[in-house]
């Protein structure tokens, strides 16, 4: 992944790559977790926790933003 504004490349593991691809359009954390649970053998609780950690890192770098509506949506 390349951040044009910062001029930095970021390496992503398999799961992070899947998350990044899914975020091409806004989606809720729950929808993202449901997608990942279809592919990876992980508990729903761990899935949500790992997504939250990864999204927080992306937000801190200005690569995504969280939009609060009825449910938490990542854009």
N, C-alpha and C positions, 0 to 999 in steps of 0.2 A: 504494500500500500504506500502511496506517495502523497505527502501533504505539500501541495504546490506553494501555499503561502509561507510555510515554515522552511521549505526546501529540504524536507527530511523524508527518508524511507523508513517504513516500519515493517518488520517481519511478523507474520501472523502464523500461529499454529493452525492445525486443521479445523478445530472448533471455532477459533476466532475468525478464520476465513469464511466459514459458513455463516456466522453471525453477521459479518460485514456484508456479505452478499445479500442476506435477507433484509438488511437495512437500506437497500436501494430505494425502498419506499417506506414511509412511516408505518410503524406497527407497535402494538402494545407488547409489554414485557411478557404477558401471559401468552399471547399468540406466538411470540418468538420462542418461548419455552416449549410450547406444544409442538412446534416444528422440530426443535432439537431432540425432544423426547422420542420422536419417530425414528431418529437416526442413531442416537447415542444411548448407551446403557447407563443411565444416571437417574437418581431419584429426582422427583419434581422439586423438592426443597433445595437440593444441591444445585440443580439447574438454575433456579431463580437466583440463588446466591452468587453463582459464578457469573451469570449474566450481569447482575448488579455491579459486581466488581469490575468487569470488563467495560461496561458502559460508563462507569465513573471515570475510568482511565481515559476513555475516548473523549468524554466531556471535558476533562481537565486539559486536554490538548486542543480543545475546540473543534474536534472532528465530528461530533454529533451533539444534539441538544435534546433534552427531555422536555416534553410538552405535557403539562398537567391538564387533563380533561376529566372525564368520568374515570378513566383508567390511565395509568402512566404510559404515554406513547413516546417512542424514540423516533426522532426525525433526523 
